Amino acid sequence: MVFGWKRYGIAFAAGLAILLVGCGSSHASSGSSSSSAGSNAQGSSPSTVAGHTPIKVGSICTCSGTFGAAFLPGNQAYKAFLKTVNASGGINGHPVDLIVKDDAGNPSAAVTAFQALRSDGVVAIEEDDLVDQAWSSRAAAAKIPVIGGLVGTQTQGALKFPAGSTDDVQLAQTVNLAKEAGTNKIGDLYCAESPTCAQGYAALKPAAAAAGISIAYATAISATAPNYTAQCLAARQAGVDFLTVGSQPSVIVHAISDCAAQGFRPDVSIAGASWNHTQASLPGLSDLTIYQVYDDLPFFVDTNPQIKALNAAYEKYYPGQRNNQAVPEESLVGGWASGMLLQKAVELTKVAAGKPVTSGEIIQALYTFKGETLDGLAPPLTFTPGHVQSVRCWFTAEIVHGSAKILNDGKTTCAK
């Protein structure tokens, strides 16, 4: 289900911490260190136009700790984008100097990370952060734009510029998937680790009823439970024909597999942000129809030139990671789209050589975006001064017996 993963950033199990190998010394611990995506990160000076000042950009990431494995890949993709840009001459000749602060999911560390970035003079911040509520108001007060990041985990604001669909459409997304599946009765297994997951269910219930869909069974599930057999049997007994599961990706797979072992194989909803292509062949999932929503273009649409560029760059800088079941591949698209959003905004500023690119100039450039799709990666992006930035369209996909396809002829679906 959308709520457990997309909004509240419920992370992978500790056993998936192998992903953190990619962090190394380039990521901070408790927000106290930094890394550059410019000359330091690449091992050589980026090829840029002489006399052009660097663009200093920050990133606050929950790249380690309990939730690190969920947030690290998107941050890696963002870094891969900026490394690629710097290797090609920067943005309008300006090299991009990226400073990453890792808050490990600690709100106090997140505030410290923001304060350090502000002191460093960053002109924009990208976030892959579980606890952005701790510092978002400070960034707004400082008039530092937050550009992109893991959109579904972010709070929204006037100076937060998403690169994909935002939280305010989650109910519409879930109800739309249920309609797409032609369901009569929804079963909802939501995470027990956060009260916000239960709040998501409470909001879903009237939204589904308004669409003529009943929630026949709903219960919280714990990530540490040995199995989910009892919940699967109860859902089957209630006549559920469409099951949403909101938790860590590993728990989602475990729950669905347990249901299949009991002969219970309803259509299921798994947020695209929780998915890796290797999961399609797992026992219990390989013979199901799975419906998904995506904030940005699904990662498997590799006919898109930007998806191709992402795949090549991520393989170059993080070889073999795409085949790691723990890597949520859609977060890679979000990271790449975030880099594109920054690039397109800076390109519009047209700052002369020797002069710095300012936060104000980037913000004004973003306000000129009217239906920008980032070369097809994003739903139409339009940003309005003085308003909370909202993107109310998304992509929908279906996986049938392991084969993924984008629905609606590749067009976005939008909430009213």
Secondary structure, DSSP 8 states (H G I E B T S, - for coil): -HIIIIIT-----GGGGGGGGGTGGGS-STT-----SSHHHHTS-----TT---EEEEEEE--SSTTHHHHHHHHHHHHHHHHHHHHTT-BTTB-EEEEEEE-TT-HHHHHHHHHHHHHHT-SEEEEE-TTGGGTHHHHHHTT--EEEE-GGG----TTEE-SS--GGGHHHHHHHHHHHHT-SEEEEEEESS-HHHHHHHHHHHHHHHHTT-EEEEEEEE-TT-S--HHHHHHHHHTT--EEEEES-HHHHHHHHHHHHHTT---EEE--GGG--GGGGGSTTTTTSEEEEEESSS-TT-TTSHHHHHHHHHHHHHSTTGGG-TT--HHHHHHHHHHHHHHHHHHHHH---TTS---HHHHHHHHTT-EEE-TTTTSS-EE--TTS-----EEEEEEEETTEEEESGGG--EE--
